[in-house]
Amino acid sequence: MTSTKVYHREYHSNGKTKSQGWIIEKSKEDFWKFYHFNGSLKKQGHYKMNEEKGYWHFYSEDGKLEMEGHFNQGKKVKWWLFYDENGSINHKCQLKDGVKNGYCLKYTDQELKSAEKYKNGKKIKEWFSFGSFKKENKLSDLK
């Protein structure tokens, strides 16, 4: 027996598309897009057995990129990038199972201002100079 792959659409009460993507046997699969009530793109990425996987992008109602990053089995993992209202990176963080775990780099006006280290969502250290960061960490940890 072969499973049927169907392209599915849902709509907001105003008639604009709410979501669209592929379903195989009641499970979200492959590429999906979700939309805000005003019709602008909200998020897009891939599913595997109803769970987000791979690289996703998230947008504000006015269409600006807010964040992007990796999912594994429906949880945020690896590096995530977070943007300010001007479209510049505000901070980027390493995540594991949806919480900060590893390094977080914070930017102001596209310049690196500080680095933080997290363990299971709790901040354990912060640096305000690149020199002090390099003394205590390997740059390869930032990959």
C-alpha positions as CSV (number, residue, x, y, z in Angstrom):
1,M,0.0,0.0,0.0
2,T,1.4,3.4,-0.9
3,S,0.8,6.5,1.1
4,T,-0.9,9.5,-0.5
5,K,0.9,12.8,-0.5
6,V,-1.6,15.7,-0.5
7,Y,-1.0,19.4,-0.7
8,H,-3.0,21.0,2.2
9,R,-4.1,24.6,2.8
10,E,-5.8,26.1,5.8
11,Y,-7.3,29.6,5.9
12,H,-7.8,32.4,8.5
13,S,-11.3,33.7,9.2
14,N,-10.6,36.6,6.8
15,G,-10.0,34.2,3.9
16,K,-6.2,34.6,3.7
17,T,-4.0,31.5,3.8
18,K,-3.0,30.4,7.3
19,S,-0.8,27.5,6.3
20,Q,0.1,25.3,3.3
21,G,2.2,22.3,2.9
22,W,2.4,18.6,2.3
23,I,0.6,15.9,4.3
24,I,1.2,12.2,4.1
25,E,-1.3,10.1,6.1
26,K,-2.3,12.9,8.5
27,S,1.4,13.9,9.1
28,K,3.0,17.2,8.1
29,E,5.9,16.4,5.8
30,D,8.4,18.3,3.6
31,F,8.1,22.1,3.0
32,W,5.5,24.2,4.9
33,K,4.7,27.9,5.0
34,F,2.6,29.6,7.8
35,Y,1.1,33.1,7.5
36,H,0.1,35.9,9.8
37,F,-3.6,37.0,9.8
38,N,-2.6,39.9,7.6
39,G,-1.3,37.5,4.9
40,S,2.4,38.1,5.4
41,L,4.7,35.1,5.8
42,K,5.1,34.0,9.5
43,K,7.5,31.0,9.2
44,Q,8.7,28.4,6.8
45,G,10.6,25.2,6.9
46,H,10.5,21.4,6.7
47,Y,8.6,18.8,8.6
48,K,9.3,15.1,9.1
49,M,6.5,13.1,10.8
50,N,4.8,16.3,12.2
51,E,8.0,17.7,13.7
52,E,10.0,20.7,12.5
53,K,13.4,19.6,11.1
54,G,16.2,21.3,9.3
55,Y,16.5,25.1,8.8
56,W,13.6,27.4,9.5
57,H,12.9,31.2,9.1
58,F,10.5,33.3,11.2
59,Y,9.1,36.7,10.2
60,S,7.2,39.5,11.9
61,E,3.8,40.7,10.7
62,D,5.5,43.5,8.7
63,G,7.6,40.9,6.9
64,K,11.0,41.4,8.6
65,L,13.1,38.4,9.4
66,E,13.0,37.9,13.2
67,M,15.0,34.7,13.7
68,E,16.3,31.6,11.8
69,G,17.9,28.4,12.8
70,H,18.0,24.6,13.0
71,F,15.4,22.2,14.3
72,N,15.9,18.5,15.1
73,Q,12.9,16.4,16.1
74,G,10.8,19.6,16.7
75,K,13.3,21.2,19.0
76,K,15.6,24.2,18.4
77,V,19.2,23.1,18.1
78,K,22.6,24.4,17.0
79,W,23.1,28.1,16.1
80,W,20.1,30.4,16.0
81,L,20.3,34.0,14.6
82,F,18.0,36.7,16.1
83,Y,17.5,40.0,14.3
84,D,16.6,43.5,15.4
85,E,14.0,45.8,13.7
86,N,16.6,47.0,11.2
87,G,17.3,43.5,9.9
88,S,20.7,43.3,11.6
89,I,21.8,40.4,13.8
90,N,21.0,41.3,17.4
91,H,22.4,38.0,18.9
92,K,23.2,34.5,17.9
93,C,23.0,31.6,20.3
94,Q,23.8,27.9,20.4
95,L,20.7,25.9,21.5
96,K,20.0,22.4,22.6
97,D,16.5,21.0,23.0
98,G,15.1,24.6,22.6
99,V,17.2,26.3,25.4
100,K,20.5,28.2,25.3
101,N,23.3,25.7,25.8
102,G,26.7,26.9,24.7
103,Y,27.6,30.4,23.5
104,C,25.5,33.5,22.9
105,L,27.1,36.4,21.0
106,K,25.4,39.8,21.3
107,Y,25.7,42.6,18.8
108,T,25.0,46.3,18.7
109,D,25.0,48.1,15.3
110,Q,26.5,45.0,13.8
111,E,29.5,45.0,16.2
112,L,30.1,42.1,18.6
113,K,29.7,43.6,22.1
114,S,29.6,40.6,24.5
115,A,29.7,36.9,24.6
116,E,27.9,34.7,27.1
117,K,28.1,31.0,27.9
118,Y,25.0,29.0,28.9
119,K,24.5,25.5,30.3
120,N,20.9,24.1,30.1
121,G,19.4,27.6,29.8
122,K,21.3,29.2,32.7
123,K,24.0,31.9,32.1
124,I,27.3,30.7,33.6
125,K,29.8,33.3,32.3
126,E,29.9,36.6,30.3
127,W,32.8,38.4,28.5
128,F,32.9,42.0,27.3
129,S,36.2,41.8,25.5
130,F,37.4,39.5,22.8
131,G,40.8,39.2,24.4
132,S,39.3,37.8,27.7
133,F,37.0,35.5,25.7
134,K,40.0,34.1,23.8
135,K,42.0,33.4,27.0
136,E,39.3,31.2,28.4
137,N,37.8,29.6,25.2
138,K,38.7,28.0,21.9
139,L,37.4,29.7,18.8
140,S,36.6,26.3,17.4
141,D,33.9,26.0,20.2
142,L,31.9,28.7,18.2
143,K,31.4,26.3,15.2
